[in-house]
Amino acid sequence: MAPSQGSSGIQSRDWRNIGFGDGFNAFADPSDKNIVYSEWQNGKLLRFYKSTGELKSISPYPKAGEPKYRFNWNTPALIGPNEPHAIYIGSQFLFRSRDRGESWERISPDLTTNDPQKQKQEQSGGITIDNSSAENHCTIYAISESPKDAKVIWAGTDDGNLQLTRDGGKTWKNLIGNVTGVPRNTLVSGIEASHRQPGTAYVTFDGHQTGDMHTYVYKTTDFGATWTSIATDAVKGYAHVVREDLVKPNLLFVGTESGLFLTIDGGKQWAQFTGNLPPVAVRDLAIHSRDSDLIIATHGRGVYIVDDITPIRQITPEILESKLTVLEPQPTKIRMSGAEQLFGGNDEFVGSNSPEAAFITYYLKERHTFGDFKIQIFDSENHLVTTLSAGTRRGINRVAWPMRMKPPKVPVGQGVEFGSLQGPRVPEGTYTAKLLKGDETYTATIKLVGDPASPHSEADRKLQQQTLMKYYRMQERLAYINTALVEMRDQARDRSKKLKEGDALRKRLDSLDAKLMDLEKTLVPTGAEGAMPQITGEVRLREEIGEVYGELIRYGGKPTQSQLDRAVVLEQKVDAAGQSFTELSANVDAMNDALKVQKLDPIKKLSKEEYDKRP
């Protein structure tokens, strides 16, 4: 168990072990955030309490007169979609608990072939007996309850039976004889009851242990009376899992030994998903009902997340034939990242957080090779916010917009002003993305919303944004003053060197040089290059502004009163610096007349407009 976000990514220390053994199924209680269930080999089911760390064993045990329960090494266990406390677990029998595992009812007979020739585990191992439950056979391997009818329950076994009850477990029917094209006794690797129709289900079979490497994916719409193979030659590898999308009926995902495959037309055409996902064994898939993320579990304990499959849901055959189509995403939440000082090593894998970005997603029928192709982002008042390079690959492109302004221009001085290295987040609201492809323009709408998990009110978030922008503008204004000052000083110094010592004009230029230098020393640190002003004692106006700016940008709520009051003080200091520079540069015109007499270039004053045009 781990959070989906970390202050510096998801590290090993963020993970919390909630069970024992090698670990297989784990699932949260939908009605109690304190409870998580986990299962390990031989059907050992546990209920974990996050608040205390306690574990309660809740596995079913044989009653008097019952045979030993045969649990698969990969025992299926899950919470049903209709009742919040209904848990299923399968051995050769199917069990259901309606009280979080405090008691169990057996709701099926032996659903396997119960072949005694495949149950000689205690005789296995050769020289040394090996019977750790991985050797168990004739066991239930897959379970699925219909989200539309709690009485409709599917069960598949590792010895090839496919069972269905339509009355909550009172009667069962083995449907495997209705499935054509699958060799007898092939493991049922996955079952997905449809989210729309109780009679519809999807099943995968895996025959690789007998040398059968074919891909088997089947669908029924009549409670298993008939089955249709929906796997094509485009799907590679023996199948482990199939999932039906929660929103789009014909959008299916299949995980095989060779990767992840998807179809938008119910299985007529398939494509392999390759976006940063290697061709590894995909053992399980889950679709997040709130965030529309596709969560992928791979063999080797890897977890991948495809953020927001909303654009994929919009793909149609007509879109696939279009030259370019914009795919609208969900509204993007503006999140505040945590901050933490770390001293860890660099040899530990760290899982990446989801990017702090809004995505412009679009489909290209053909790769863009020639001509301009860019994306411009405009705010609600049609002001250009930023320009991005467009993705040019064939297929679905996702271009990230970090939702931040550029970092403020900062006066150049000794060392780096670390507090101002990052730009402010843009405000919440609706933005327009214009895709400019040659002479053609396509438009997308981007909605930025506050994070529902944020404890800060909308008013506090707005005040934070307004205050941060005050400090941003102060730093930018100070950068202009300092740049104009330095350029004027350097010109005065250059002209002075070209005049003889004792020349009256040279004295005036040297005096201007010295006064500008004195002013610069109040604005930025001017000591040894690369030294930290906080260490050398040269904290100047630049650092004073950057310190509070850095504090504000790391917190998404209401600024402190001290930070609000500090803005008034620092604005006055910037105003005073600007006034001092104006007064010092007032005599430059007269100096330029004298320089003209000496046939020397005049001193140019850098205007704010000229400065703003610089990159």
C-alpha positions as CSV (number, residue, x, y, z in Angstrom):
1,M,0.0,0.0,0.0
2,A,1.4,3.4,-1.0
3,P,0.1,6.9,-1.8
4,S,-0.4,7.9,-5.4
5,Q,1.8,11.0,-4.9
6,G,4.9,11.7,-2.8
7,S,6.8,14.8,-2.0
8,S,9.7,13.6,-4.2
9,G,8.1,10.7,-6.0
10,I,7.0,7.4,-4.5
11,Q,9.9,6.0,-2.6
12,S,10.4,2.6,-0.9
13,R,9.7,4.1,2.5
14,D,6.3,5.2,1.3
15,W,5.2,1.6,0.8
16,R,3.5,-0.1,3.7
17,N,3.3,-3.9,3.9
18,I,-0.2,-4.9,4.7
19,G,0.2,-8.7,4.7
20,F,2.5,-11.7,4.5
21,G,4.0,-14.1,2.0
22,D,4.6,-13.3,-1.6
23,G,1.3,-11.5,-1.7
24,F,-1.4,-11.7,-4.4
25,N,-4.7,-9.9,-4.3
26,A,-5.1,-6.7,-2.2
27,F,-8.2,-4.5,-2.2
28,A,-9.6,-1.7,-0.1
29,D,-12.9,-1.9,1.8
30,P,-15.3,0.5,-0.2
31,S,-17.2,1.5,3.0
32,D,-14.3,1.8,5.5
33,K,-11.1,3.7,4.6
34,N,-9.4,2.1,7.5
35,I,-9.6,-1.4,6.2
36,V,-7.6,-3.1,3.5
37,Y,-7.8,-6.8,2.6
38,S,-4.8,-8.9,1.3
39,E,-4.3,-12.5,0.4
40,W,-1.3,-14.7,0.2
41,Q,-0.5,-18.2,-0.9
42,N,-2.9,-21.1,0.0
43,G,-5.9,-18.8,0.4
44,K,-4.7,-17.0,3.5
45,L,-7.0,-13.9,3.6
46,L,-6.2,-11.0,5.9
47,R,-8.1,-7.9,7.1
48,F,-5.6,-5.0,7.8
49,Y,-6.4,-2.0,9.9
50,K,-4.4,1.0,8.8
51,S,-4.8,3.0,12.0
52,T,-3.3,0.3,14.2
53,G,-1.5,-2.1,11.9
54,E,-3.4,-5.0,13.2
55,L,-4.1,-8.1,11.0
56,K,-7.0,-10.4,11.3
57,S,-7.0,-13.8,9.6
58,I,-10.4,-14.3,8.0
59,S,-9.9,-17.4,5.8
60,P,-12.6,-20.0,5.6
61,Y,-11.8,-23.4,7.1
62,P,-13.4,-26.9,6.3
63,K,-16.4,-27.8,8.4
64,A,-17.0,-31.3,9.8
65,G,-17.3,-33.7,7.0
66,E,-15.9,-31.4,4.3
67,P,-12.8,-32.3,2.3
68,K,-9.6,-30.3,2.5
69,Y,-9.9,-27.0,0.7
70,R,-7.7,-26.7,-2.4
71,F,-6.6,-23.1,-2.9
72,N,-4.6,-22.1,-5.9
73,W,-1.3,-20.4,-5.4
74,N,-3.0,-17.4,-7.1
75,T,-6.2,-17.7,-5.1
76,P,-8.9,-15.3,-6.4
77,A,-10.4,-13.0,-3.8
78,L,-12.4,-9.9,-4.3
79,I,-15.2,-7.6,-3.0
80,G,-18.4,-7.8,-5.0
81,P,-19.6,-4.7,-6.8
82,N,-23.2,-4.8,-5.4
83,E,-22.8,-5.3,-1.6
84,P,-20.0,-3.3,0.2
85,H,-19.2,-6.1,2.6
86,A,-19.6,-9.1,0.3
87,I,-16.2,-10.8,-0.1
88,Y,-15.6,-13.8,-2.4
89,I,-12.7,-16.3,-2.3
90,G,-12.4,-19.6,-4.2
91,S,-10.8,-23.0,-3.5
92,Q,-12.5,-25.9,-5.3
93,F,-15.6,-24.3,-3.8
94,L,-16.8,-20.7,-4.0
95,F,-17.2,-18.9,-0.6
96,R,-19.0,-15.6,0.2
97,S,-18.9,-13.5,3.3
98,R,-21.3,-10.7,4.0
99,D,-19.7,-9.5,7.2
100,R,-16.1,-8.7,6.2
101,G,-14.9,-12.3,6.7
102,E,-16.3,-12.9,10.1
103,S,-18.3,-15.8,8.7
104,W,-18.5,-17.6,5.4
105,E,-21.1,-19.5,3.4
106,R,-20.1,-22.0,0.8
107,I,-22.2,-21.2,-2.3
108,S,-21.1,-23.8,-4.7
109,P,-20.3,-27.5,-5.0
110,D,-16.8,-28.4,-6.3
111,L,-16.7,-26.4,-9.5
112,T,-13.5,-28.1,-10.9
113,T,-13.1,-31.4,-12.7
114,N,-11.9,-32.8,-9.4
115,D,-9.6,-35.1,-11.3
116,P,-7.7,-37.3,-8.7
117,Q,-4.8,-37.8,-11.1
118,K,-4.2,-34.0,-10.8
119,Q,-4.3,-34.0,-7.0
120,K,-1.1,-35.8,-6.0
121,Q,0.6,-32.9,-4.5
122,E,1.8,-34.8,-1.5
123,Q,3.6,-37.2,-3.8
124,S,5.3,-34.5,-5.8
125,G,8.8,-33.1,-5.6
126,G,10.9,-36.2,-6.4
127,I,13.6,-36.7,-3.8
128,T,12.2,-34.0,-1.5
129,I,8.4,-33.4,-1.1
130,D,7.4,-29.9,-2.4
131,N,3.9,-29.0,-1.4
132,S,3.7,-25.3,-0.7
133,S,0.2,-24.9,-2.4
134,A,1.8,-23.8,-5.7
135,E,1.3,-27.5,-6.7
136,N,-2.4,-27.4,-6.0
137,H,-4.6,-28.1,-9.1
138,C,-8.3,-28.4,-9.8
139,T,-8.9,-25.1,-8.2
140,I,-10.9,-21.9,-8.9
141,Y,-8.7,-19.3,-10.6
142,A,-11.1,-16.5,-11.6
143,I,-14.3,-15.0,-10.1
144,S,-16.6,-12.2,-11.3
145,E,-19.9,-11.0,-10.0
146,S,-22.1,-9.1,-12.4
147,P,-22.4,-5.4,-11.4
148,K,-25.9,-5.5,-12.8
149,D,-27.2,-8.5,-10.8
150,A,-25.6,-9.8,-7.6
151,K,-27.1,-13.3,-8.3
152,V,-25.1,-13.7,-11.5
153,I,-21.7,-15.0,-10.6
154,W,-19.0,-16.5,-12.9
155,A,-16.2,-18.8,-11.9
156,G,-13.3,-20.3,-13.9
157,T,-11.0,-23.0,-12.9
158,D,-7.4,-23.9,-13.6
159,D,-8.5,-27.2,-15.1
160,G,-10.7,-25.6,-17.7
161,N,-14.2,-25.4,-16.3
162,L,-16.3,-22.2,-16.8
163,Q,-19.2,-22.1,-14.3
164,L,-22.2,-19.7,-13.9
165,T,-24.9,-19.3,-11.3
166,R,-27.8,-17.0,-11.9
167,D,-29.5,-17.5,-8.5
168,G,-26.7,-16.5,-6.1
169,G,-25.1,-19.9,-5.9
170,K,-28.1,-22.3,-5.5
171,T,-27.5,-23.9,-8.9
172,W,-24.5,-23.9,-11.2
173,K,-24.0,-24.7,-14.9
174,N,-20.7,-25.6,-16.5
175,L,-20.5,-23.7,-19.8
176,I,-17.2,-24.8,-21.1
177,G,-18.8,-27.1,-23.7
178,N,-20.2,-24.0,-25.4
179,V,-16.8,-22.5,-26.0
180,T,-15.4,-23.7,-29.3
181,G,-11.8,-23.5,-30.3
182,V,-10.2,-23.8,-26.9
183,P,-8.5,-27.1,-26.0
184,R,-10.1,-29.0,-23.2
185,N,-8.8,-28.3,-19.6
186,T,-7.2,-25.0,-20.6
187,L,-6.9,-22.6,-17.6
188,V,-9.5,-19.9,-17.3
189,S,-7.2,-17.0,-16.6
190,G,-9.7,-14.1,-16.3
191,I,-13.4,-13.3,-16.3
192,E,-15.0,-9.9,-16.6
193,A,-18.7,-9.6,-16.1
194,S,-20.1,-6.7,-18.1
195,H,-20.9,-3.4,-16.4
196,R,-24.0,-3.1,-18.7
197,Q,-25.8,-6.3,-19.3
198,P,-26.0,-9.2,-16.7
199,G,-25.8,-11.8,-19.5
200,T,-22.6,-10.3,-21.1
201,A,-19.2,-11.4,-20.0
202,Y,-15.6,-11.7,-21.3
203,V,-13.2,-14.6,-20.6
204,T,-9.5,-15.3,-21.3
205,F,-7.9,-18.7,-21.4
206,D,-4.2,-19.5,-21.0
207,G,-2.8,-22.7,-22.3
208,H,1.0,-22.0,-22.2
209,Q,1.7,-24.6,-19.5
210,T,0.8,-27.2,-22.1
211,G,2.7,-25.5,-24.9
212,D,-0.4,-23.7,-26.3
213,M,0.7,-20.1,-27.0
214,H,-2.5,-19.0,-28.7
215,T,-4.4,-15.9,-27.5
216,Y,-7.9,-16.8,-26.3
217,V,-10.4,-14.0,-25.6
218,Y,-14.1,-14.7,-25.7
219,K,-17.4,-12.9,-25.3
220,T,-20.9,-14.0,-24.5
221,T,-24.1,-11.9,-24.5
222,D,-26.5,-14.7,-23.6
223,F,-25.3,-16.0,-20.2
224,G,-22.8,-18.3,-21.8
225,A,-25.1,-20.1,-24.2
226,T,-22.9,-19.0,-27.1
227,W,-19.4,-17.5,-27.3
228,T,-17.6,-15.5,-29.8
229,S,-13.8,-15.3,-30.1
230,I,-12.8,-11.6,-30.2
231,A,-9.0,-12.0,-30.3
232,T,-7.3,-11.3,-33.7
233,D,-3.8,-11.9,-35.0
234,A,-3.0,-8.4,-33.8
235,V,-3.1,-9.6,-30.2
236,K,0.2,-11.3,-29.3
237,G,0.9,-13.6,-26.4
238,Y,-1.3,-15.8,-24.2
239,A,-4.0,-13.8,-22.3
240,H,-4.1,-13.1,-18.6
241,V,-6.9,-10.6,-18.1
242,V,-9.6,-8.7,-20.0
243,R,-11.4,-5.5,-18.8
244,E,-14.4,-3.7,-20.2
245,D,-14.3,0.1,-20.0
246,L,-16.6,1.6,-17.4
247,V,-18.0,4.2,-19.9
248,K,-17.5,3.1,-23.5
249,P,-19.1,-0.4,-24.2
250,N,-16.8,-1.4,-27.1
251,L,-13.6,-0.2,-25.4
252,L,-11.8,-3.3,-24.1
253,F,-8.3,-3.9,-22.7
254,V,-6.5,-7.2,-22.7
255,G,-3.3,-8.0,-20.9
256,T,-1.2,-10.8,-22.3
257,E,2.3,-12.2,-21.8
258,S,3.5,-9.7,-24.5
259,G,1.9,-6.5,-23.3
260,L,-1.3,-4.5,-23.3
261,F,-3.8,-4.5,-26.2
262,L,-7.0,-2.5,-26.7
263,T,-9.9,-2.3,-29.1
264,I,-12.5,0.5,-29.6
265,D,-14.9,-1.6,-31.6
266,G,-15.6,-4.6,-29.3
267,G,-12.8,-6.7,-30.7
268,K,-12.9,-6.3,-34.5
269,Q,-9.6,-4.5,-34.5
270,W,-6.9,-4.4,-31.9
271,A,-3.8,-2.3,-31.3
272,Q,-0.9,-2.6,-28.9
273,F,-0.5,0.1,-26.3
274,T,3.1,1.2,-26.4
275,G,3.2,4.6,-24.6
276,N,6.2,4.1,-22.2
277,L,4.9,0.6,-21.5
278,P,7.4,-2.2,-22.5
279,P,6.1,-5.5,-24.0
280,V,6.0,-7.2,-20.6
281,A,3.5,-9.6,-19.1
282,V,0.4,-7.7,-18.0
283,R,-1.3,-9.7,-15.3
284,D,-4.0,-7.4,-14.1
285,L,-5.9,-4.3,-15.0
286,A,-8.1,-1.8,-13.2
287,I,-10.0,1.3,-14.3
288,H,-10.3,4.0,-11.7
289,S,-13.9,5.0,-11.7
290,R,-13.3,8.6,-10.5
291,D,-10.1,9.6,-12.3
292,S,-10.5,7.4,-15.4
293,D,-6.9,6.1,-15.0
294,L,-5.9,2.7,-16.3
295,I,-3.8,0.9,-13.7
296,I,-1.6,-1.9,-15.1
297,A,0.1,-4.6,-13.0
298,T,2.9,-6.4,-14.7
299,H,4.7,-9.6,-13.9
300,G,7.7,-8.6,-11.9
301,R,5.6,-6.4,-9.5
302,G,5.7,-3.3,-11.7
303,V,2.8,-0.9,-11.7
304,Y,2.1,1.5,-14.5
305,I,-0.7,4.1,-14.7
306,V,-2.1,5.5,-17.9
307,D,-3.5,8.9,-16.8
308,D,-7.0,9.7,-17.9
309,I,-8.2,7.4,-20.7
310,T,-11.1,9.9,-21.4
311,P,-9.5,10.8,-24.8
312,I,-9.2,7.1,-25.8
313,R,-13.0,6.8,-25.1
314,Q,-13.7,9.4,-27.7
315,I,-11.9,7.5,-30.5
316,T,-14.3,6.3,-33.3
317,P,-13.8,4.8,-36.7
318,E,-14.6,8.3,-38.1
319,I,-11.9,9.9,-36.0
320,L,-9.4,7.3,-37.1
321,E,-10.0,8.4,-40.7
322,S,-9.7,12.1,-39.9
323,K,-6.6,14.1,-40.6
324,L,-6.5,15.6,-37.1
325,T,-9.0,15.5,-34.3
326,V,-8.7,17.1,-30.9
327,L,-9.7,14.8,-28.0
328,E,-11.1,16.6,-25.0
329,P,-9.7,15.5,-21.6
330,Q,-11.3,15.7,-18.1
331,P,-10.8,19.0,-16.2
332,T,-7.3,19.1,-14.8
333,K,-6.8,19.5,-11.0
334,I,-4.2,22.1,-10.0
335,R,-2.3,20.3,-7.2
336,M,0.2,21.6,-4.7
337,S,3.2,19.4,-4.4
338,G,4.7,18.7,-1.0
339,A,8.2,19.8,-0.1
340,E,10.7,17.8,1.8
341,Q,14.4,17.9,2.5
342,L,15.9,14.5,1.7
343,F,19.3,13.0,2.2
344,G,18.7,9.6,0.5
345,G,21.1,7.8,-1.9
346,N,20.8,7.6,-5.6
347,D,20.6,3.8,-5.9
348,E,17.0,3.5,-4.9
349,F,14.2,3.3,-7.5
350,V,11.6,6.1,-7.0
351,G,8.2,5.9,-8.7
352,S,7.3,9.1,-10.5
353,N,4.4,11.2,-9.5
354,S,1.7,12.0,-12.1
355,P,2.9,15.1,-13.9
356,E,1.7,18.5,-12.8
357,A,0.5,19.4,-16.2
358,A,-2.6,19.7,-18.3
359,F,-2.6,17.7,-21.5
360,I,-3.6,18.7,-25.0
361,T,-4.5,15.5,-26.6
362,Y,-5.2,14.9,-30.3
363,Y,-5.2,12.2,-33.0
364,L,-3.0,12.4,-36.1
365,K,-3.8,10.1,-39.0
366,E,-0.3,10.7,-40.5
367,R,3.0,11.8,-38.9
368,H,3.6,15.5,-39.4
369,T,6.8,16.0,-41.2
370,F,6.9,19.4,-42.9
371,G,5.8,22.9,-42.0
372,D,5.0,24.7,-38.7
373,F,3.1,22.8,-36.0
374,K,2.7,24.5,-32.6
375,I,0.2,24.9,-29.8
376,Q,-0.7,28.3,-28.3
377,I,-2.4,28.6,-25.0
378,F,-4.8,31.5,-24.4
379,D,-6.5,32.6,-21.2
380,S,-10.2,33.5,-20.8
381,E,-9.4,37.1,-22.0
382,N,-7.6,35.8,-25.1
383,H,-4.2,36.7,-23.8
384,L,-1.4,34.4,-25.0
385,V,-0.1,32.5,-22.1
386,T,2.5,30.3,-23.7
387,T,3.5,28.4,-26.9
388,L,4.3,24.7,-27.0
389,S,5.9,22.4,-29.5
390,A,3.3,20.1,-30.9
391,G,3.7,16.3,-31.0
392,T,4.1,15.0,-34.5
393,R,3.8,11.2,-34.2
394,R,1.1,9.2,-35.9
395,G,-1.7,8.3,-33.6
396,I,-2.6,9.8,-30.3
397,N,-0.4,12.7,-29.1
398,R,-0.4,14.1,-25.6
399,V,1.4,17.5,-25.2
400,A,2.0,18.6,-21.6
401,W,1.4,22.1,-20.5
402,P,2.9,22.6,-17.0
403,M,0.3,25.1,-16.1
404,R,2.9,27.6,-14.9
405,M,4.1,31.0,-16.0
406,K,7.8,31.4,-16.8
407,P,9.9,32.0,-13.7
408,P,10.3,35.7,-13.0
409,K,13.2,37.6,-14.5
410,V,15.6,38.0,-11.6
411,P,18.4,40.6,-11.2
412,V,21.8,39.1,-12.1
413,G,24.1,39.0,-9.0
414,Q,26.5,36.9,-7.0
415,G,25.1,33.3,-6.8
416,V,21.7,32.0,-7.7
417,E,18.5,33.3,-6.1
418,F,16.9,29.9,-5.5
419,G,13.5,31.1,-4.2
420,S,12.6,32.5,-7.7
421,L,13.6,29.5,-9.9
422,Q,10.0,28.5,-10.5
423,G,7.1,30.3,-12.1
424,P,3.7,30.7,-10.5
425,R,0.8,28.3,-11.4
426,V,-1.7,29.9,-13.7
427,P,-5.1,30.6,-12.1
428,E,-8.0,28.2,-12.2
429,G,-10.3,28.7,-15.1
430,T,-11.0,27.9,-18.8
431,Y,-8.2,28.2,-21.3
432,T,-8.1,27.7,-25.1
433,A,-5.4,25.7,-26.9
434,K,-5.0,26.5,-30.6
435,L,-3.2,23.9,-32.6
436,L,-1.6,25.7,-35.6
437,K,-0.7,23.1,-38.2
438,G,0.4,25.0,-41.3
439,D,-2.6,27.1,-42.5
440,E,-5.1,25.0,-40.4
441,T,-6.2,25.8,-36.8
442,Y,-7.8,23.4,-34.4
443,T,-9.1,24.4,-31.0
444,A,-9.2,22.6,-27.7
445,T,-10.7,23.7,-24.3
446,I,-8.7,23.2,-21.2
447,K,-10.4,23.5,-17.8
448,L,-8.3,23.9,-14.7
449,V,-10.0,23.3,-11.4
450,G,-9.0,23.3,-7.8
451,D,-7.9,20.1,-6.2
452,P,-10.9,18.6,-4.2
453,A,-8.4,17.3,-1.7
454,S,-7.0,20.8,-1.0
455,P,-8.0,22.2,2.4
456,H,-7.9,25.7,1.1
457,S,-11.0,27.7,0.1
458,E,-11.3,29.3,-3.3
459,A,-10.9,32.7,-1.7
460,D,-7.7,31.7,0.0
461,R,-6.3,30.2,-3.2
462,K,-7.1,33.5,-5.0
463,L,-5.4,35.6,-2.3
464,Q,-2.3,33.3,-2.6
465,Q,-2.2,33.8,-6.3
466,Q,-2.6,37.6,-6.1
467,T,0.0,37.9,-3.4
468,L,2.5,35.7,-5.2
469,M,2.0,37.8,-8.4
470,K,2.9,40.9,-6.4
471,Y,6.2,39.4,-5.5
472,Y,6.6,38.2,-9.0
473,R,6.2,41.7,-10.4
474,M,8.5,43.1,-7.8
475,Q,11.3,40.7,-8.9
476,E,10.7,41.5,-12.5
477,R,10.7,45.3,-11.9
478,L,13.8,45.0,-9.9
479,A,15.4,42.9,-12.7
480,Y,14.8,45.8,-15.1
481,I,16.2,48.4,-12.8
482,N,19.3,46.4,-12.1
483,T,19.9,45.6,-15.8
484,A,19.4,49.2,-16.9
485,L,21.7,50.3,-14.0
486,V,24.5,47.8,-14.9
487,E,24.4,48.6,-18.6
488,M,24.5,52.3,-17.9
489,R,27.4,51.8,-15.4
490,D,29.3,49.7,-17.9
491,Q,28.9,52.3,-20.6
492,A,30.0,55.1,-18.3
493,R,33.1,53.0,-17.4
494,D,33.9,52.4,-21.0
495,R,33.6,56.0,-22.0
496,S,35.7,57.1,-19.0
497,K,38.6,54.9,-20.1
498,K,38.7,56.7,-23.4
499,L,39.3,60.1,-21.8
500,K,42.5,61.4,-20.3
501,E,43.0,61.4,-16.5
502,G,41.9,64.7,-15.0
503,D,39.4,65.4,-17.7
504,A,36.3,67.0,-16.2
505,L,33.9,64.7,-18.2
506,R,35.9,61.7,-17.0
507,K,35.4,62.7,-13.4
508,R,31.6,63.1,-14.0
509,L,31.5,59.6,-15.6
510,D,33.5,58.1,-12.8
511,S,31.2,59.7,-10.3
512,L,28.2,58.2,-12.1
513,D,29.9,54.8,-12.2
514,A,30.5,54.9,-8.4
515,K,27.0,56.0,-7.5
516,L,25.5,53.3,-9.8
517,M,27.8,50.7,-8.2
518,D,26.7,51.8,-4.7
519,L,23.0,51.5,-5.7
520,E,23.6,48.0,-7.3
521,K,25.1,46.8,-4.0
522,T,21.8,47.5,-2.3
523,L,19.9,45.6,-4.9
524,V,21.9,42.4,-5.5
525,P,24.9,40.7,-3.9
526,T,28.1,41.6,-5.8
527,G,30.7,39.5,-4.0
528,A,32.5,36.3,-5.2
529,E,30.8,34.6,-8.1
530,G,28.9,31.4,-7.0
531,A,28.9,32.2,-3.3
532,M,25.7,32.0,-1.4
533,P,24.6,35.4,-0.2
534,Q,22.9,33.8,2.9
535,I,26.4,32.5,3.9
536,T,28.5,35.6,2.9
537,G,26.1,38.0,4.6
538,E,25.1,39.8,1.3
539,V,21.4,39.3,1.5
540,R,20.0,42.2,-0.6
541,L,16.7,43.3,-2.0
542,R,16.7,40.5,-4.6
543,E,17.0,37.9,-1.8
544,E,14.5,39.6,0.4
545,I,11.8,39.4,-2.3
546,G,12.9,35.9,-3.4
547,E,12.7,34.5,0.1
548,V,9.0,35.3,0.5
549,Y,8.2,34.5,-3.1
550,G,9.7,31.0,-2.5
551,E,7.6,30.5,0.6
552,L,4.4,31.5,-1.2
553,I,5.0,29.3,-4.2
554,R,5.3,26.2,-2.0
555,Y,1.9,26.7,-0.3
556,G,-1.5,26.9,-1.9
557,G,-3.5,28.6,0.8
558,K,-3.9,32.0,2.4
559,P,-0.6,33.9,3.0
560,T,0.3,34.9,6.5
561,Q,-0.2,38.4,7.7
562,S,3.5,38.9,7.9
563,Q,3.9,37.9,4.2
564,L,1.1,40.3,3.2
565,D,2.7,43.1,5.3
566,R,6.1,42.3,3.9
567,A,4.9,43.0,0.4
568,V,4.1,46.6,1.3
569,V,7.6,47.1,2.8
570,L,9.4,45.5,-0.2
571,E,7.3,47.4,-2.8
572,Q,8.4,50.6,-1.1
573,K,12.0,49.5,-1.4
574,V,11.6,48.7,-5.1
575,D,10.0,52.1,-5.6
576,A,12.9,53.8,-3.8
577,A,15.4,51.9,-6.0
578,G,13.6,53.0,-9.1
579,Q,13.5,56.6,-7.9
580,S,17.2,56.5,-7.1
581,F,18.1,55.2,-10.5
582,T,15.9,57.8,-12.2
583,E,17.7,60.5,-10.3
584,L,21.1,59.2,-11.2
585,S,20.3,58.9,-14.9
586,A,18.8,62.4,-15.1
587,N,22.2,63.9,-16.0
588,V,23.0,61.4,-18.7
589,D,21.6,63.6,-21.5
590,A,24.0,66.4,-20.5
591,M,26.8,63.9,-20.4
592,N,25.9,62.7,-23.9
593,D,26.2,66.2,-25.2
594,A,29.7,66.4,-23.8
595,L,30.5,62.9,-25.2
596,K,29.4,64.0,-28.6
597,V,31.9,66.9,-28.5
598,Q,34.6,64.3,-27.6
599,K,33.4,62.2,-30.6
600,L,32.4,59.3,-28.2
601,D,29.3,57.2,-28.4
602,P,26.4,58.4,-26.2
603,I,25.3,56.4,-23.2
604,K,22.1,54.6,-24.1
605,K,19.3,54.4,-21.5
606,L,17.5,51.0,-21.6
607,S,13.8,51.5,-21.7
608,K,11.3,49.2,-20.0
609,E,9.8,48.4,-23.4
610,E,13.2,47.4,-24.9
611,Y,13.9,45.3,-21.8
612,D,10.6,43.5,-22.0
613,K,11.3,42.4,-25.6
614,R,14.4,40.5,-24.5
615,P,14.1,36.8,-24.0
